[in-house]
């Protein structure tokens, strides 16, 4: 959650503090670098674009980015908004599940992480590397934040500042094995696997 909150703070800076705002356009786990004590930093600004200014609502551009992370409205129309980055922030689901956004080695219904999330079965597939050691309430709240970020309608997605607030709170929550025993692993996997990007 600290990594997710830090990445959200980076996006918040680009969206709310940079003048004009900057749309990152290629947010994915591999573009979040970790420094000392796992301090996250956004990297690879090669696809970043200056955001809309004045009374404009979007920037029209050729669709670029990584498949599986592009917001549906951007992929269909080329209209890029700050909410396009919020959709990409659904990578929080990758952190929780340990899965890729698009995984062609899985069954058809489980290849796309966002579509899989919408089926509500994702709660059964928490990353087994967590070994059940997480605050359950915090997990469900993190899933709720991620689900809000990947809503199909851009106006239904939260502002990145609201995501920062939620994740900063969740990052402050600690797992206490004395008050909350490890959760049973309900992963659907027969054996734990190593984390893949």
C-alpha positions as CSV (number, residue, x, y, z in Angstrom):
1,X,0.0,0.0,0.0
2,X,3.0,2.3,0.6
3,X,4.1,1.7,-3.0
4,X,0.6,2.3,-4.4
5,X,0.1,5.5,-2.3
6,X,3.5,6.8,-3.4
7,X,2.7,6.2,-7.1
8,X,-0.6,7.9,-6.6
9,X,1.2,10.9,-5.1
10,X,3.4,11.1,-8.2
11,X,0.3,11.2,-10.4
12,X,-1.3,13.7,-8.1
13,X,1.7,16.0,-8.6
14,X,1.5,15.6,-12.4
15,X,-2.3,16.2,-12.4
16,X,-2.8,18.9,-9.8
17,X,0.5,20.7,-9.1
18,X,2.2,20.8,-12.5
19,X,1.2,23.7,-14.7
20,X,0.0,22.8,-17.2
21,X,-1.1,19.4,-15.9
22,X,0.7,16.4,-17.3
23,X,-1.0,13.1,-18.3
24,X,1.4,10.3,-17.7
25,X,-0.3,8.0,-20.3
26,X,1.7,4.8,-19.5
27,X,1.2,4.0,-15.9
28,X,2.0,0.3,-15.2
29,X,3.9,-1.5,-12.5
30,X,7.1,-1.7,-14.6
31,X,7.2,2.1,-14.8
32,X,7.2,2.4,-11.0
33,X,10.7,2.2,-9.8
34,X,11.6,1.5,-6.1
35,X,14.3,3.4,-4.4
36,X,15.6,3.1,-0.8
37,X,13.1,1.6,1.6
38,X,10.8,0.9,-1.4
39,X,10.1,4.6,-2.0
40,X,8.3,4.6,-5.4
41,X,9.1,6.9,-8.3
42,X,7.4,7.2,-11.6
43,X,9.7,6.6,-14.6
44,X,9.7,6.6,-18.4
45,X,7.9,9.8,-19.3
46,X,8.3,9.1,-23.0
47,X,4.6,9.0,-23.6
48,X,3.6,11.8,-21.2
49,X,1.5,14.5,-22.7
50,X,0.6,18.0,-21.5
51,X,-3.0,17.9,-20.3
52,X,-6.0,20.1,-21.3
53,X,-5.9,23.7,-20.3
54,X,-8.5,26.4,-20.0
55,X,-12.0,25.2,-20.7
56,X,-10.8,22.1,-22.7
57,X,-11.9,18.8,-21.4
58,X,-9.4,16.5,-23.2
59,X,-6.4,16.3,-25.5
60,X,-6.8,14.6,-28.8
61,X,-3.9,12.4,-29.6
62,X,-2.9,9.2,-31.3
63,X,-3.6,6.3,-29.0
64,X,-0.4,5.1,-27.3
65,X,0.4,3.1,-24.2
66,X,0.4,-0.5,-23.1
67,X,-2.4,-2.8,-23.9
68,X,-4.5,-3.6,-20.9
69,X,-3.8,-0.3,-19.2
70,X,-5.4,2.2,-21.6
71,X,-8.8,3.6,-20.5
72,X,-11.5,2.4,-22.9
73,X,-12.6,5.9,-23.9
74,X,-9.1,6.8,-24.8
75,X,-8.5,3.6,-26.8
76,X,-11.8,4.2,-28.7
77,X,-11.6,8.0,-29.4
78,X,-8.0,9.2,-28.8
79,X,-9.4,11.7,-26.3
80,X,-7.0,11.8,-23.4
81,X,-8.0,13.1,-20.0
82,X,-6.6,13.0,-16.4
83,X,-9.2,10.3,-15.8
84,X,-7.3,8.1,-18.4
85,X,-4.4,8.0,-15.9
86,X,-6.8,7.2,-13.1
87,X,-8.0,4.1,-15.1
88,X,-4.5,3.0,-15.5
89,X,-4.0,3.3,-11.8
90,X,-6.1,0.2,-11.6
91,X,-2.7,-1.5,-11.6
92,X,-3.4,-1.6,-7.9
93,X,-5.2,-4.8,-8.8
94,X,-1.8,-6.2,-9.9
95,X,-0.3,-5.4,-6.6
96,X,-3.1,-7.2,-4.7
97,X,-3.3,-10.2,-7.0
98,X,0.3,-10.6,-8.2
99,X,-1.1,-10.9,-11.7
100,X,-0.5,-9.1,-15.0
101,X,-3.1,-6.8,-16.5
102,X,-3.3,-9.1,-19.5
103,X,-2.3,-12.7,-19.1
104,X,-2.9,-14.9,-22.2
105,X,-1.8,-18.0,-20.3
106,X,-5.0,-18.0,-18.3
107,X,-8.5,-19.1,-19.2
108,X,-10.5,-16.8,-21.5
109,X,-12.5,-15.2,-18.7
110,X,-9.5,-14.5,-16.6
111,X,-7.1,-13.1,-19.2
112,X,-8.0,-9.5,-18.6
113,X,-7.6,-8.4,-15.0
114,X,-10.1,-5.6,-15.2
115,X,-12.8,-7.8,-16.7
116,X,-12.0,-10.4,-14.1
117,X,-12.3,-7.8,-11.3
118,X,-15.7,-6.9,-12.6
119,X,-16.8,-10.5,-12.1
120,X,-16.2,-10.1,-8.3
121,X,-14.3,-13.4,-8.1
122,X,-11.0,-11.5,-7.6
123,X,-11.5,-11.5,-3.8
124,X,-10.8,-15.3,-4.0
125,X,-7.5,-14.7,-5.8
126,X,-5.3,-12.6,-3.5
127,X,-1.6,-13.0,-4.2
128,X,-0.5,-16.1,-2.4
129,X,2.9,-14.5,-1.7
130,X,1.1,-12.3,0.9
131,X,0.5,-15.6,2.8
132,X,-2.7,-14.2,4.3
133,X,-0.8,-11.6,6.3
134,X,-2.8,-8.5,5.6
135,X,-5.6,-6.6,7.3
136,X,-8.7,-8.0,5.7
137,X,-10.7,-4.7,6.0
138,X,-7.8,-2.9,4.3
139,X,-7.7,-5.4,1.5
140,X,-11.4,-4.9,0.7
141,X,-11.0,-1.2,0.9
142,X,-8.0,-1.4,-1.5
143,X,-10.1,-3.5,-3.9
144,X,-12.9,-0.9,-3.7
145,X,-10.4,1.9,-4.6
146,X,-9.1,-0.1,-7.5
147,X,-12.6,-0.9,-8.7
148,X,-13.5,2.8,-8.7
149,X,-10.4,3.6,-10.7
150,X,-11.3,1.2,-13.5
151,X,-14.9,2.1,-13.9
152,X,-15.8,2.3,-17.6
153,X,-17.3,5.8,-17.4
154,X,-14.6,8.4,-16.8
155,X,-16.8,10.7,-14.8
156,X,-17.4,7.8,-12.3
157,X,-13.7,7.5,-11.6
158,X,-12.3,9.3,-8.6
159,X,-9.9,12.2,-8.7
160,X,-6.3,11.1,-8.1
161,X,-6.2,13.3,-5.0
162,X,-9.1,11.2,-3.5
163,X,-7.1,8.0,-4.4
164,X,-4.1,9.4,-2.6
165,X,-6.2,10.2,0.5
166,X,-7.6,6.6,0.6
167,X,-4.3,4.9,-0.1
168,X,-2.4,7.0,2.4
169,X,-4.9,5.9,5.1
170,X,-4.6,2.2,4.0
171,X,-0.8,2.4,4.0
172,X,-1.0,3.5,7.6
173,X,-2.9,0.3,8.6
174,X,-0.8,-2.5,9.9
175,X,-1.3,-6.2,10.0
176,X,-1.3,-7.4,13.6
177,X,-1.1,-11.2,13.8
178,X,-2.2,-11.1,17.5
179,X,-5.6,-9.5,16.7
180,X,-6.0,-10.8,13.2
181,X,-4.8,-14.3,12.3
182,X,-3.5,-15.0,8.8
183,X,-6.3,-15.4,6.3
184,X,-6.7,-18.8,4.6
185,X,-5.2,-18.9,1.2
186,X,-8.1,-19.0,-1.3
187,X,-6.1,-18.5,-4.4
188,X,-7.4,-21.1,-6.7
189,X,-3.8,-22.1,-7.3
190,X,-2.5,-25.5,-6.2
191,X,0.9,-24.2,-5.4
192,X,2.4,-20.8,-4.7
193,X,4.1,-19.2,-7.6
194,X,6.7,-16.5,-8.0
195,X,5.6,-13.0,-8.8
196,X,5.7,-12.1,-12.5
197,X,5.4,-8.8,-14.1
